[in-house]
Structures are given as structure tokens and as C-alpha cells.
Amino acid sequence: MTRSSREKQNMKSPVLKTRREVVSAIICSYPGGRECAAARIGLALKKFDNHAYENNNSRPLSDAQLFQLEQEAGTQYLANYVASMYGGLFVPVADPDSLDNVEMYALSIQAAAKRGCVDQEISKETLKKTSKSGEIRQSQALNG
């Protein structure tokens, strides 16, 4: 029985900065390591290493190959990397059939709490800007 994508998701994993870091992280997290990853996509270990690390003028592993490895490893490094290139964040869509009412309620509470945290940060920044502009106006009036 496979785990749902929500169960596999690791919210603490960092968004990696380069494609090479992404490939390395996928290989490191693959069950059985690079030997099993090479076998899974049908490459000899040396050829896999050359493609994974772009040695000897080898083309990099394709997105489809990386996706295949990530599906089994339960990671989302590539999706997070691509989303971050566009200034975004990858959020997997939950399968509605796999959620019950209690789980959906818990998710909505978590989302509301996070929305509240975002609203607090926006409010703090707005207050900082407002107080700074008020101080500037006040000093201009005094020096006037």
C-alpha cells in the first residue's frame, strides 16, 4: 500500500539552489542509494554517475528520470527547485477522495493559522512603515 503524498512530504527540507544539488539530494534520499537508483532507470552505475553529475560531457538526467526517482523516494526536491526559480512554492494538490471530514477540518485549521501568521507579519511591516513615515513628517514639521 502506498503512502499518500501528504504523508511522504517533508516540510522541513530546504529548497536547493542548483540543479546539481537537487540531483544529489534525490540520489541520496533514494532507498538503496545510487546503485538502486541507477538500476531503477536502467543505467549502468558508471553511466548513471556520468549523467547524474554531468561528467565526460554526458547530458544530465532528464526531468522524467528525476521524477521517477522522486516518486519512489517520496521527495519533491525538483518540484520545489523549479517553483523557487519562479518565486513560488510547490504545494501538492490533495486527493479529495483520500481525505475524510476530520482531516479536511484539521487542514483548514492549519491553513487558517498560517494565514493569520502571514497577516500578522504584513501588519507589523505596515506599522513599521507607517511609524517611520510619521517620524519623518514630525521631524520635517519641527525643522520646517
N, CA, C and O atoms as CSV, one atom per row, in Angstrom:
chain,resi,resn,atom,element,x,y,z
A,1,MET,N,N,0.852,-1.186,0.000
A,1,MET,CA,C,0.000,0.000,0.000
A,1,MET,C,C,0.892,1.242,0.000
A,1,MET,O,O,1.809,1.342,0.815
A,2,THR,N,N,0.635,2.177,-0.894
A,2,THR,CA,C,1.477,3.368,-0.984
A,2,THR,C,C,0.977,4.441,-0.036
A,2,THR,O,O,-0.213,4.542,0.263
A,3,ARG,N,N,1.922,5.232,0.420
A,3,ARG,CA,C,1.564,6.340,1.307
A,3,ARG,C,C,1.049,7.495,0.461
A,3,ARG,O,O,1.444,7.648,-0.695
A,4,SER,N,N,0.169,8.308,1.037
A,4,SER,CA,C,-0.316,9.481,0.311
A,4,SER,C,C,0.816,10.485,0.200
A,4,SER,O,O,1.766,10.438,0.983
A,5,SER,N,N,0.727,11.403,-0.774
A,5,SER,CA,C,1.794,12.389,-0.968
A,5,SER,C,C,1.938,13.280,0.261
A,5,SER,O,O,3.031,13.772,0.542
A,6,ARG,N,N,0.858,13.492,0.989
A,6,ARG,CA,C,0.923,14.309,2.191
A,6,ARG,C,C,1.768,13.633,3.263
A,6,ARG,O,O,2.518,14.297,3.978
A,7,GLU,N,N,1.646,12.312,3.372
A,7,GLU,CA,C,2.429,11.578,4.361
A,7,GLU,C,C,3.905,11.556,3.985
A,7,GLU,O,O,4.768,11.544,4.863
A,8,LYS,N,N,4.200,11.550,2.691
A,8,LYS,CA,C,5.580,11.497,2.222
A,8,LYS,C,C,6.259,12.851,2.308
A,8,LYS,O,O,7.486,12.926,2.372
A,9,GLN,N,N,5.483,13.911,2.311
A,9,GLN,CA,C,6.027,15.262,2.220
A,9,GLN,C,C,6.832,15.627,3.458
A,9,GLN,O,O,6.391,15.411,4.587
A,10,ASN,N,N,8.021,16.187,3.232
A,10,ASN,CA,C,8.864,16.652,4.325
A,10,ASN,C,C,8.922,18.166,4.247
A,10,ASN,O,O,9.641,18.717,3.414
A,11,MET,N,N,8.178,18.841,5.101
A,11,MET,CA,C,8.087,20.297,5.046
A,11,MET,C,C,9.377,20.973,5.503
A,11,MET,O,O,9.557,22.166,5.257
A,12,LYS,N,N,10.273,20.249,6.157
A,12,LYS,CA,C,11.499,20.838,6.676
A,12,LYS,C,C,12.640,20.794,5.666
A,12,LYS,O,O,13.709,21.342,5.935
A,13,SER,N,N,12.445,20.160,4.511
A,13,SER,CA,C,13.543,20.070,3.549
A,13,SER,C,C,13.778,21.431,2.903
A,13,SER,O,O,12.826,22.125,2.546
A,14,PRO,N,N,15.038,21.808,2.755
A,14,PRO,CA,C,15.350,23.122,2.182
A,14,PRO,C,C,15.109,23.140,0.680
A,14,PRO,O,O,15.138,22.098,0.025
A,15,VAL,N,N,14.872,24.318,0.143
A,15,VAL,CA,C,14.790,24.469,-1.306
A,15,VAL,C,C,16.222,24.616,-1.790
A,15,VAL,O,O,16.936,25.527,-1.373
A,16,LEU,N,N,16.632,23.729,-2.660
A,16,LEU,CA,C,18.014,23.697,-3.119
A,16,LEU,C,C,18.238,24.741,-4.199
A,16,LEU,O,O,17.316,25.091,-4.936
A,17,LYS,N,N,19.461,25.235,-4.290
A,17,LYS,CA,C,19.749,26.371,-5.159
A,17,LYS,C,C,20.177,26.003,-6.574
A,17,LYS,O,O,20.009,26.811,-7.488
A,18,THR,N,N,20.724,24.812,-6.783
A,18,THR,CA,C,21.168,24.419,-8.124
A,18,THR,C,C,20.587,23.064,-8.494
A,18,THR,O,O,20.195,22.277,-7.633
A,19,ARG,N,N,20.542,22.816,-9.787
A,19,ARG,CA,C,20.027,21.531,-10.260
A,19,ARG,C,C,20.930,20.390,-9.788
A,19,ARG,O,O,20.445,19.304,-9.471
A,20,ARG,N,N,22.231,20.633,-9.742
A,20,ARG,CA,C,23.156,19.593,-9.263
A,20,ARG,C,C,22.854,19.213,-7.818
A,20,ARG,O,O,22.897,18.036,-7.460
A,21,GLU,N,N,22.548,20.210,-6.987
A,21,GLU,CA,C,22.179,19.926,-5.595
A,21,GLU,C,C,20.901,19.097,-5.544
A,21,GLU,O,O,20.770,18.191,-4.720
A,22,VAL,N,N,19.961,19.413,-6.432
A,22,VAL,CA,C,18.694,18.680,-6.495
A,22,VAL,C,C,18.956,17.223,-6.850
A,22,VAL,O,O,18.448,16.317,-6.189
A,23,VAL,N,N,19.748,16.998,-7.891
A,23,VAL,CA,C,20.052,15.634,-8.333
A,23,VAL,C,C,20.744,14.866,-7.210
A,23,VAL,O,O,20.396,13.719,-6.930
A,24,SER,N,N,21.705,15.490,-6.580
A,24,SER,CA,C,22.434,14.841,-5.489
A,24,SER,C,C,21.496,14.488,-4.331
A,24,SER,O,O,21.582,13.393,-3.775
A,25,ALA,N,N,20.605,15.408,-3.970
A,25,ALA,CA,C,19.665,15.163,-2.871
A,25,ALA,C,C,18.707,14.023,-3.208
A,25,ALA,O,O,18.384,13.205,-2.346
A,26,ILE,N,N,18.257,13.969,-4.453
A,26,ILE,CA,C,17.346,12.893,-4.868
A,26,ILE,C,C,18.056,11.548,-4.754
A,26,ILE,O,O,17.501,10.585,-4.224
A,27,ILE,N,N,19.281,11.494,-5.252
A,27,ILE,CA,C,20.040,10.242,-5.218
A,27,ILE,C,C,20.320,9.822,-3.776
A,27,ILE,O,O,20.196,8.645,-3.438
A,28,CYS,N,N,20.693,10.771,-2.932
A,28,CYS,CA,C,20.979,10.456,-1.523
A,28,CYS,C,C,19.744,9.954,-0.784
A,28,CYS,O,O,19.856,9.115,0.110
A,29,SER,N,N,18.577,10.457,-1.146
A,29,SER,CA,C,17.361,10.058,-0.440
A,29,SER,C,C,16.703,8.822,-1.057
A,29,SER,O,O,15.741,8.294,-0.499
A,30,TYR,N,N,17.207,8.360,-2.189
A,30,TYR,CA,C,16.612,7.194,-2.845
A,30,TYR,C,C,16.914,5.936,-2.029
A,30,TYR,O,O,18.061,5.720,-1.639
A,31,PRO,N,N,15.906,5.109,-1.766
A,31,PRO,CA,C,16.144,3.878,-0.997
A,31,PRO,C,C,17.170,2.990,-1.715
A,31,PRO,O,O,16.965,2.598,-2.863
A,32,GLY,N,N,18.248,2.685,-1.042
A,32,GLY,CA,C,19.289,1.858,-1.646
A,32,GLY,C,C,20.397,2.664,-2.290
A,32,GLY,O,O,21.383,2.101,-2.768
A,33,GLY,N,N,20.241,3.994,-2.307
A,33,GLY,CA,C,21.293,4.858,-2.837
A,33,GLY,C,C,21.424,4.847,-4.342
A,33,GLY,O,O,20.498,4.469,-5.059
A,34,ARG,N,N,22.590,5.267,-4.816
A,34,ARG,CA,C,22.790,5.458,-6.250
A,34,ARG,C,C,22.775,4.154,-7.033
A,34,ARG,O,O,22.389,4.142,-8.201
A,35,GLU,N,N,23.190,3.052,-6.407
A,35,GLU,CA,C,23.167,1.765,-7.109
A,35,GLU,C,C,21.734,1.385,-7.483
A,35,GLU,O,O,21.464,0.991,-8.617
A,36,CYS,N,N,20.835,1.504,-6.532
A,36,CYS,CA,C,19.427,1.171,-6.790
A,36,CYS,C,C,18.773,2.190,-7.720
A,36,CYS,O,O,17.935,1.833,-8.548
A,37,ALA,N,N,19.160,3.463,-7.583
A,37,ALA,CA,C,18.612,4.495,-8.470
A,37,ALA,C,C,19.036,4.230,-9.910
A,37,ALA,O,O,18.231,4.369,-10.831
A,38,ALA,N,N,20.293,3.849,-10.106
A,38,ALA,CA,C,20.786,3.539,-11.451
A,38,ALA,C,C,20.017,2.364,-12.042
A,38,ALA,O,O,19.604,2.404,-13.201
A,39,ALA,N,N,19.829,1.327,-11.246
A,39,ALA,CA,C,19.096,0.150,-11.715
A,39,ALA,C,C,17.653,0.507,-12.048
A,39,ALA,O,O,17.096,0.000,-13.022
A,40,ARG,N,N,17.041,1.380,-11.243
A,40,ARG,CA,C,15.630,1.742,-11.451
A,40,ARG,C,C,15.403,2.413,-12.792
A,40,ARG,O,O,14.386,2.172,-13.443
A,41,ILE,N,N,16.345,3.257,-13.216
A,41,ILE,CA,C,16.138,3.926,-14.511
A,41,ILE,C,C,16.893,3.232,-15.646
A,41,ILE,O,O,16.973,3.748,-16.761
A,42,GLY,N,N,17.447,2.051,-15.344
A,42,GLY,CA,C,18.011,1.207,-16.390
A,42,GLY,C,C,19.370,1.623,-16.919
A,42,GLY,O,O,19.652,1.439,-18.103
A,43,LEU,N,N,20.212,2.177,-16.069
A,43,LEU,CA,C,21.554,2.570,-16.489
A,43,LEU,C,C,22.596,1.826,-15.665
A,43,LEU,O,O,22.377,1.510,-14.495
A,44,ALA,N,N,23.739,1.553,-16.299
A,44,ALA,CA,C,24.870,1.008,-15.552
A,44,ALA,C,C,25.329,2.079,-14.564
A,44,ALA,O,O,25.159,3.271,-14.820
A,45,LEU,N,N,25.904,1.666,-13.450
A,45,LEU,CA,C,26.271,2.602,-12.392
A,45,LEU,C,C,27.197,3.708,-12.891
A,45,LEU,O,O,26.976,4.878,-12.579
A,46,LYS,N,N,28.224,3.362,-13.655
A,46,LYS,CA,C,29.172,4.370,-14.149
A,46,LYS,C,C,28.460,5.360,-15.074
A,46,LYS,O,O,28.684,6.567,-14.986
A,47,LYS,N,N,27.606,4.846,-15.957
A,47,LYS,CA,C,26.856,5.718,-16.871
A,47,LYS,C,C,25.896,6.611,-16.078
A,47,LYS,O,O,25.744,7.793,-16.384
A,48,PHE,N,N,25.255,6.040,-15.065
A,48,PHE,CA,C,24.354,6.807,-14.205
A,48,PHE,C,C,25.111,7.948,-13.532
A,48,PHE,O,O,24.654,9.091,-13.531
A,49,ASP,N,N,26.280,7.627,-12.957
A,49,ASP,CA,C,27.098,8.662,-12.309
A,49,ASP,C,C,27.470,9.767,-13.290
A,49,ASP,O,O,27.405,10.949,-12.950
A,50,ASN,N,N,27.859,9.388,-14.503
A,50,ASN,CA,C,28.224,10.393,-15.510
A,50,ASN,C,C,27.048,11.309,-15.834
A,50,ASN,O,O,27.221,12.522,-15.950
A,51,HIS,N,N,25.858,10.740,-15.981
A,51,HIS,CA,C,24.668,11.554,-16.275
A,51,HIS,C,C,24.253,12.376,-15.051
A,51,HIS,O,O,23.904,13.549,-15.179
A,52,ALA,N,N,24.291,11.766,-13.881
A,52,ALA,CA,C,23.851,12.460,-12.666
A,52,ALA,C,C,24.740,13.653,-12.353
A,52,ALA,O,O,24.251,14.711,-11.958
A,53,TYR,N,N,26.037,13.482,-12.527
A,53,TYR,CA,C,26.975,14.542,-12.160
A,53,TYR,C,C,27.555,15.258,-13.374
A,53,TYR,O,O,28.489,16.051,-13.255
A,54,GLU,N,N,26.986,14.967,-14.546
A,54,GLU,CA,C,27.347,15.621,-15.813
A,54,GLU,C,C,28.851,15.550,-16.084
A,54,GLU,O,O,29.475,16.549,-16.442
A,55,ASN,N,N,29.420,14.366,-15.909
A,55,ASN,CA,C,30.832,14.127,-16.198
A,55,ASN,C,C,30.993,13.662,-17.642
A,55,ASN,O,O,30.034,13.194,-18.257
A,56,ASN,N,N,32.197,13.790,-18.180
A,56,ASN,CA,C,32.537,13.288,-19.518
A,56,ASN,C,C,31.555,13.762,-20.587
A,56,ASN,O,O,31.181,12.997,-21.476
A,57,ASN,N,N,31.146,15.002,-20.501
A,57,ASN,CA,C,30.209,15.601,-21.463
A,57,ASN,C,C,28.893,14.830,-21.580
A,57,ASN,O,O,28.267,14.830,-22.640
A,58,SER,N,N,28.479,14.185,-20.512
A,58,SER,CA,C,27.204,13.461,-20.515
A,58,SER,C,C,26.068,14.430,-20.273
A,58,SER,O,O,26.196,15.379,-19.500
A,59,ARG,N,N,24.962,14.183,-20.938
A,59,ARG,CA,C,23.783,15.023,-20.701
A,59,ARG,C,C,23.249,14.715,-19.305
A,59,ARG,O,O,23.403,13.595,-18.820
A,60,PRO,N,N,22.624,15.694,-18.657
A,60,PRO,CA,C,22.097,15.442,-17.306
A,60,PRO,C,C,20.907,14.489,-17.349
A,60,PRO,O,O,20.305,14.272,-18.401
A,61,LEU,N,N,20.586,13.935,-16.210
A,61,LEU,CA,C,19.379,13.112,-16.114
A,61,LEU,C,C,18.179,13.973,-16.484
A,61,LEU,O,O,18.131,15.157,-16.150
A,62,SER,N,N,17.222,13.385,-17.166
A,62,SER,CA,C,16.045,14.148,-17.596
A,62,SER,C,C,15.112,14.393,-16.415
A,62,SER,O,O,15.197,13.731,-15.381
A,63,ASP,N,N,14.225,15.359,-16.598
A,63,ASP,CA,C,13.219,15.633,-15.563
A,63,ASP,C,C,12.362,14.395,-15.316
A,63,ASP,O,O,11.984,14.114,-14.179
A,64,ALA,N,N,12.056,13.657,-16.385
A,64,ALA,CA,C,11.236,12.449,-16.243
A,64,ALA,C,C,11.954,11.399,-15.399
A,64,ALA,O,O,11.330,10.729,-14.576
A,65,GLN,N,N,13.266,11.254,-15.600
A,65,GLN,CA,C,14.029,10.295,-14.801
A,65,GLN,C,C,14.073,10.726,-13.337
A,65,GLN,O,O,13.908,9.903,-12.436
A,66,LEU,N,N,14.296,12.010,-13.107
A,66,LEU,CA,C,14.326,12.516,-11.732
A,66,LEU,C,C,12.959,12.367,-11.069
A,66,LEU,O,O,12.868,12.016,-9.893
A,67,PHE,N,N,11.906,12.635,-11.824
A,67,PHE,CA,C,10.542,12.480,-11.303
A,67,PHE,C,C,10.301,11.031,-10.889
A,67,PHE,O,O,9.733,10.762,-9.830
A,68,GLN,N,N,10.741,10.104,-11.739
A,68,GLN,CA,C,10.573,8.680,-11.449
A,68,GLN,C,C,11.279,8.303,-10.136
A,68,GLN,O,O,10.724,7.575,-9.313
A,69,LEU,N,N,12.485,8.799,-9.956
A,69,LEU,CA,C,13.223,8.513,-8.722
A,69,LEU,C,C,12.547,9.158,-7.513
A,69,LEU,O,O,12.468,8.556,-6.442
A,70,GLU,N,N,12.063,10.382,-7.692
A,70,GLU,CA,C,11.414,11.081,-6.570
A,70,GLU,C,C,10.103,10.427,-6.162
A,70,GLU,O,O,9.746,10.440,-4.984
A,71,GLN,N,N,9.387,9.860,-7.110
A,71,GLN,CA,C,8.133,9.196,-6.773
A,71,GLN,C,C,8.376,8.049,-5.806
A,71,GLN,O,O,7.598,7.831,-4.878
A,72,GLU,N,N,9.453,7.324,-6.030
A,72,GLU,CA,C,9.752,6.201,-5.146
A,72,GLU,C,C,10.422,6.648,-3.852
A,72,GLU,O,O,10.241,6.022,-2.808
A,73,ALA,N,N,11.192,7.727,-3.918
A,73,ALA,CA,C,11.873,8.224,-2.716
A,73,ALA,C,C,10.925,9.023,-1.826
A,73,ALA,O,O,11.182,9.197,-0.635
A,74,GLY,N,N,9.827,9.508,-2.411
A,74,GLY,CA,C,8.879,10.305,-1.630
A,74,GLY,C,C,9.354,11.723,-1.388
A,74,GLY,O,O,8.978,12.347,-0.396
A,75,THR,N,N,10.185,12.241,-2.295
A,75,THR,CA,C,10.691,13.605,-2.146
A,75,THR,C,C,10.099,14.508,-3.217
A,75,THR,O,O,9.454,14.037,-4.154
A,76,GLN,N,N,10.325,15.811,-3.070
A,76,GLN,CA,C,9.812,16.792,-4.035
A,76,GLN,C,C,10.855,17.870,-4.303
A,76,GLN,O,O,10.516,19.035,-4.509
A,77,TYR,N,N,12.115,17.475,-4.299
A,77,TYR,CA,C,13.200,18.440,-4.494
A,77,TYR,C,C,13.100,19.154,-5.842
A,77,TYR,O,O,13.242,20.375,-5.910
A,78,LEU,N,N,12.859,18.401,-6.909
A,78,LEU,CA,C,12.812,19.009,-8.242
A,78,LEU,C,C,11.650,19.992,-8.354
A,78,LEU,O,O,11.817,21.093,-8.879
A,79,ALA,N,N,10.487,19.606,-7.870
A,79,ALA,CA,C,9.318,20.493,-7.928
A,79,ALA,C,C,9.560,21.773,-7.129
A,79,ALA,O,O,9.214,22.865,-7.581
A,80,ASN,N,N,10.149,21.639,-5.953
A,80,ASN,CA,C,10.459,22.819,-5.134
A,80,ASN,C,C,11.492,23.707,-5.803
A,80,ASN,O,O,11.390,24.933,-5.753
A,81,TYR,N,N,12.484,23.094,-6.428
A,81,TYR,CA,C,13.536,23.845,-7.121
A,81,TYR,C,C,12.946,24.656,-8.279
A,81,TYR,O,O,13.230,25.847,-8.415
A,82,VAL,N,N,12.130,24.012,-9.105
A,82,VAL,CA,C,11.532,24.706,-10.254
A,82,VAL,C,C,10.587,25.805,-9.779
A,82,VAL,O,O,10.603,26.910,-10.322
A,83,ALA,N,N,9.769,25.519,-8.780
A,83,ALA,CA,C,8.847,26.535,-8.259
A,83,ALA,C,C,9.613,27.733,-7.706
A,83,ALA,O,O,9.192,28.875,-7.890
A,84,SER,N,N,10.734,27.483,-7.031
A,84,SER,CA,C,11.508,28.591,-6.460
A,84,SER,C,C,12.149,29.450,-7.540
A,84,SER,O,O,12.376,30.641,-7.324
A,85,MET,N,N,12.446,28.870,-8.699
A,85,MET,CA,C,13.000,29.661,-9.809
A,85,MET,C,C,11.999,30.725,-10.262
A,85,MET,O,O,12.389,31.780,-10.761
A,86,TYR,N,N,10.717,30.442,-10.085
A,86,TYR,CA,C,9.657,31.377,-10.461
A,86,TYR,C,C,9.160,32.185,-9.270
A,86,TYR,O,O,8.146,32.878,-9.364
A,87,GLY,N,N,9.869,32.098,-8.156
A,87,GLY,CA,C,9.476,32.854,-6.973
A,87,GLY,C,C,8.312,32.250,-6.228
A,87,GLY,O,O,7.655,32.931,-5.441
A,88,GLY,N,N,8.048,30.985,-6.464
A,88,GLY,CA,C,6.901,30.349,-5.837
A,88,GLY,C,C,7.290,29.222,-4.903
A,88,GLY,O,O,8.452,29.066,-4.529
A,89,LEU,N,N,6.305,28.456,-4.546
A,89,LEU,CA,C,6.472,27.331,-3.644
A,89,LEU,C,C,5.591,26.207,-4.150
A,89,LEU,O,O,4.428,26.432,-4.487
A,90,PHE,N,N,6.129,25.007,-4.206
A,90,PHE,CA,C,5.358,23.862,-4.672
A,90,PHE,C,C,4.432,23.384,-3.565
A,90,PHE,O,O,4.869,23.120,-2.445
A,91,VAL,N,N,3.161,23.276,-3.887
A,91,VAL,CA,C,2.172,22.759,-2.940
A,91,VAL,C,C,1.406,21.651,-3.649
A,91,VAL,O,O,0.657,21.926,-4.587
A,92,PRO,N,N,1.579,20.403,-3.219
A,92,PRO,CA,C,0.875,19.309,-3.886
A,92,PRO,C,C,-0.630,19.389,-3.635
A,92,PRO,O,O,-1.075,19.783,-2.557
A,93,VAL,N,N,-1.387,19.016,-4.630
A,93,VAL,CA,C,-2.842,19.013,-4.517
A,93,VAL,C,C,-3.259,17.712,-3.837
A,93,VAL,O,O,-2.861,16.625,-4.258
A,94,ALA,N,N,-4.051,17.830,-2.799
A,94,ALA,CA,C,-4.518,16.654,-2.068
A,94,ALA,C,C,-5.603,15.950,-2.870
A,94,ALA,O,O,-6.407,16.595,-3.543
A,95,ASP,N,N,-5.619,14.642,-2.793
A,95,ASP,CA,C,-6.663,13.853,-3.440
A,95,ASP,C,C,-7.899,13.896,-2.546
A,95,ASP,O,O,-7.885,13.339,-1.448
A,96,PRO,N,N,-8.977,14.556,-3.005
A,96,PRO,CA,C,-10.156,14.717,-2.140
A,96,PRO,C,C,-10.763,13.393,-1.685
A,96,PRO,O,O,-11.353,13.320,-0.607
A,97,ASP,N,N,-10.623,12.344,-2.501
A,97,ASP,CA,C,-11.202,11.055,-2.125
A,97,ASP,C,C,-10.471,10.414,-0.951
A,97,ASP,O,O,-11.032,9.580,-0.241
A,98,SER,N,N,-9.215,10.810,-0.751
A,98,SER,CA,C,-8.438,10.198,0.328
A,98,SER,C,C,-8.604,10.937,1.659
A,98,SER,O,O,-8.085,10.485,2.680
A,99,LEU,N,N,-9.317,12.061,1.663
A,99,LEU,CA,C,-9.486,12.852,2.882
A,99,LEU,C,C,-10.869,12.622,3.483
A,99,LEU,O,O,-11.867,12.554,2.765
A,100,ASP,N,N,-10.915,12.505,4.795
A,100,ASP,CA,C,-12.216,12.460,5.454
A,100,ASP,C,C,-12.506,13.844,6.041
A,100,ASP,O,O,-11.650,14.727,5.998
A,101,ASN,N,N,-13.697,14.033,6.582
A,101,ASN,CA,C,-14.104,15.348,7.086
A,101,ASN,C,C,-13.210,15.850,8.215
A,101,ASN,O,O,-12.910,17.042,8.280
A,102,VAL,N,N,-12.789,14.968,9.093
A,102,VAL,CA,C,-11.937,15.375,10.213
A,102,VAL,C,C,-10.595,15.861,9.683
A,102,VAL,O,O,-10.069,16.876,10.141
A,103,GLU,N,N,-10.048,15.138,8.724
A,103,GLU,CA,C,-8.756,15.520,8.154
A,103,GLU,C,C,-8.867,16.846,7.395
A,103,GLU,O,O,-7.976,17.691,7.479
A,104,MET,N,N,-9.972,17.023,6.649
A,104,MET,CA,C,-10.164,18.287,5.926
A,104,MET,C,C,-10.316,19.449,6.905
A,104,MET,O,O,-9.803,20.540,6.658
A,105,TYR,N,N,-11.018,19.219,8.015
A,105,TYR,CA,C,-11.175,20.259,9.026
A,105,TYR,C,C,-9.813,20.617,9.628
A,105,TYR,O,O,-9.502,21.795,9.808
A,106,ALA,N,N,-9.012,19.611,9.934
A,106,ALA,CA,C,-7.678,19.851,10.502
A,106,ALA,C,C,-6.821,20.650,9.524
A,106,ALA,O,O,-6.102,21.564,9.928
A,107,LEU,N,N,-6.896,20.307,8.240
A,107,LEU,CA,C,-6.132,21.048,7.229
A,107,LEU,C,C,-6.607,22.493,7.134
A,107,LEU,O,O,-5.793,23.404,6.982
A,108,SER,N,N,-7.920,22.712,7.221
A,108,SER,CA,C,-8.434,24.082,7.128
A,108,SER,C,C,-8.010,24.909,8.344
A,108,SER,O,O,-7.742,26.104,8.214
A,109,ILE,N,N,-7.947,24.293,9.511
A,109,ILE,CA,C,-7.484,24.985,10.721
A,109,ILE,C,C,-6.012,25.362,10.574
A,109,ILE,O,O,-5.616,26.476,10.918
A,110,GLN,N,N,-5.203,24.435,10.063
A,110,GLN,CA,C,-3.776,24.722,9.852
A,110,GLN,C,C,-3.603,25.861,8.849
A,110,GLN,O,O,-2.774,26.749,9.049
A,111,ALA,N,N,-4.381,25.832,7.779
A,111,ALA,CA,C,-4.289,26.889,6.763
A,111,ALA,C,C,-4.696,28.236,7.354
A,111,ALA,O,O,-4.057,29.253,7.081
A,112,ALA,N,N,-5.755,28.248,8.162
A,112,ALA,CA,C,-6.200,29.496,8.782
A,112,ALA,C,C,-5.140,30.038,9.744
A,112,ALA,O,O,-4.915,31.247,9.806
A,113,ALA,N,N,-4.502,29.157,10.480
A,113,ALA,CA,C,-3.449,29.590,11.408
A,113,ALA,C,C,-2.276,30.194,10.643
A,113,ALA,O,O,-1.720,31.214,11.051
A,114,LYS,N,N,-1.907,29.563,9.542
A,114,LYS,CA,C,-0.794,30.088,8.738
A,114,LYS,C,C,-1.177,31.412,8.091
A,114,LYS,O,O,-0.350,32.319,7.992
A,115,ARG,N,N,-2.431,31.526,7.650
A,115,ARG,CA,C,-2.901,32.798,7.092
A,115,ARG,C,C,-2.818,33.896,8.145
A,115,ARG,O,O,-2.450,35.032,7.847
A,116,GLY,N,N,-3.166,33.542,9.381
A,116,GLY,CA,C,-3.075,34.503,10.476
A,116,GLY,C,C,-1.648,34.966,10.717
A,116,GLY,O,O,-1.411,36.145,10.977
A,117,CYS,N,N,-0.694,34.041,10.633
A,117,CYS,CA,C,0.727,34.409,10.794
A,117,CYS,C,C,1.166,35.361,9.689
A,117,CYS,O,O,1.890,36.324,9.943
A,118,VAL,N,N,0.728,35.092,8.472
A,118,VAL,CA,C,1.068,35.977,7.344
A,118,VAL,C,C,0.453,37.351,7.572
A,118,VAL,O,O,1.113,38.369,7.360
A,119,ASP,N,N,-0.798,37.387,8.000
A,119,ASP,CA,C,-1.462,38.666,8.273
A,119,ASP,C,C,-0.739,39.449,9.367
A,119,ASP,O,O,-0.625,40.672,9.279
A,120,GLN,N,N,-0.249,38.756,10.396
A,120,GLN,CA,C,0.498,39.430,11.465
A,120,GLN,C,C,1.782,40.051,10.928
A,120,GLN,O,O,2.118,41.182,11.277
A,121,GLU,N,N,2.498,39.319,10.084
A,121,GLU,CA,C,3.746,39.850,9.514
A,121,GLU,C,C,3.469,41.070,8.639
A,121,GLU,O,O,4.209,42.053,8.686
A,122,ILE,N,N,2.408,41.004,7.846
A,122,ILE,CA,C,2.039,42.145,6.999
A,122,ILE,C,C,1.698,43.344,7.872
A,122,ILE,O,O,2.104,44.468,7.579
A,123,SER,N,N,0.954,43.102,8.942
A,123,SER,CA,C,0.573,44.174,9.858
A,123,SER,C,C,1.798,44.806,10.508
A,123,SER,O,O,1.878,46.029,10.620
A,124,LYS,N,N,2.758,43.978,10.940
A,124,LYS,CA,C,3.986,44.502,11.554
A,124,LYS,C,C,4.747,45.392,10.580
A,124,LYS,O,O,5.193,46.480,10.945
A,125,GLU,N,N,4.896,44.933,9.345
A,125,GLU,CA,C,5.633,45.704,8.339
A,125,GLU,C,C,4.907,47.007,8.014
A,125,GLU,O,O,5.540,48.046,7.824
A,126,THR,N,N,3.583,46.948,7.952
A,126,THR,CA,C,2.797,48.148,7.681
A,126,THR,C,C,2.967,49.156,8.809
A,126,THR,O,O,3.123,50.352,8.559
A,127,LEU,N,N,2.938,48.677,10.051
A,127,LEU,CA,C,3.130,49.567,11.197
A,127,LEU,C,C,4.523,50.184,11.200
A,127,LEU,O,O,4.676,51.363,11.522
A,128,LYS,N,N,5.540,49.402,10.845
A,128,LYS,CA,C,6.909,49.928,10.782
A,128,LYS,C,C,6.998,51.055,9.759
A,128,LYS,O,O,7.566,52.112,10.031
A,129,LYS,N,N,6.429,50.815,8.580
A,129,LYS,CA,C,6.477,51.822,7.520
A,129,LYS,C,C,5.695,53.062,7.919
A,129,LYS,O,O,6.134,54.186,7.673
A,130,THR,N,N,4.531,52.857,8.537
A,130,THR,CA,C,3.695,53.973,8.958
A,130,THR,C,C,4.393,54.793,10.030
A,130,THR,O,O,4.379,56.023,9.981
A,131,SER,N,N,5.004,54.119,10.999
A,131,SER,CA,C,5.676,54.860,12.074
A,131,SER,C,C,6.905,55.583,11.547
A,131,SER,O,O,7.201,56.686,12.006
A,132,LYS,N,N,7.624,55.005,10.608
A,132,LYS,CA,C,8.784,55.680,10.025
A,132,LYS,C,C,8.359,56.915,9.253
A,132,LYS,O,O,8.982,57.970,9.374
A,133,SER,N,N,7.301,56.795,8.461
A,133,SER,CA,C,6.848,57.960,7.698
A,133,SER,C,C,6.290,59.023,8.633
A,133,SER,O,O,6.409,60.214,8.346
A,134,GLY,N,N,5.681,58.618,9.753
A,134,GLY,CA,C,5.200,59.575,10.746
A,134,GLY,C,C,6.341,60.304,11.416
A,134,GLY,O,O,6.241,61.503,11.675
A,135,GLU,N,N,7.438,59.593,11.704
A,135,GLU,CA,C,8.617,60.217,12.303
A,135,GLU,C,C,9.237,61.217,11.339
A,135,GLU,O,O,9.686,62.286,11.752
A,136,ILE,N,N,9.261,60.876,10.066
A,136,ILE,CA,C,9.831,61.774,9.054
A,136,ILE,C,C,8.997,63.047,8.964
A,136,ILE,O,O,9.537,64.152,8.934
A,137,ARG,N,N,7.677,62.881,8.923
A,137,ARG,CA,C,6.791,64.049,8.854
A,137,ARG,C,C,6.952,64.921,10.094
A,137,ARG,O,O,6.975,66.148,9.999
A,138,GLN,N,N,7.064,64.283,11.257
A,138,GLN,CA,C,7.206,65.019,12.508
A,138,GLN,C,C,8.517,65.804,12.524
A,138,GLN,O,O,8.535,66.962,12.941
A,139,SER,N,N,9.612,65.191,12.077
A,139,SER,CA,C,10.900,65.895,12.067
A,139,SER,C,C,10.902,67.007,11.024
A,139,SER,O,O,11.549,68.034,11.228
A,140,GLN,N,N,10.193,66.827,9.912
A,140,GLN,CA,C,10.098,67.881,8.899
A,140,GLN,C,C,9.319,69.070,9.452
A,140,GLN,O,O,9.660,70.221,9.180
A,141,ALA,N,N,8.276,68.793,10.223
A,141,ALA,CA,C,7.473,69.869,10.801
A,141,ALA,C,C,8.287,70.648,11.833
A,141,ALA,O,O,8.173,71.871,11.912
A,142,LEU,N,N,9.102,69.956,12.619
A,142,LEU,CA,C,9.922,70.622,13.628
A,142,LEU,C,C,11.042,71.441,12.991
A,142,LEU,O,O,11.369,72.529,13.465
A,143,ASN,N,N,11.626,70.918,11.920
A,143,ASN,CA,C,12.738,71.602,11.249
A,143,ASN,C,C,12.246,72.621,10.226
A,143,ASN,O,O,13.007,73.464,9.751
A,144,GLY,N,N,10.996,72.530,9.904
A,144,GLY,CA,C,10.283,73.205,8.922
A,144,GLY,C,C,10.514,74.450,8.362
A,144,GLY,O,O,9.760,74.884,7.491
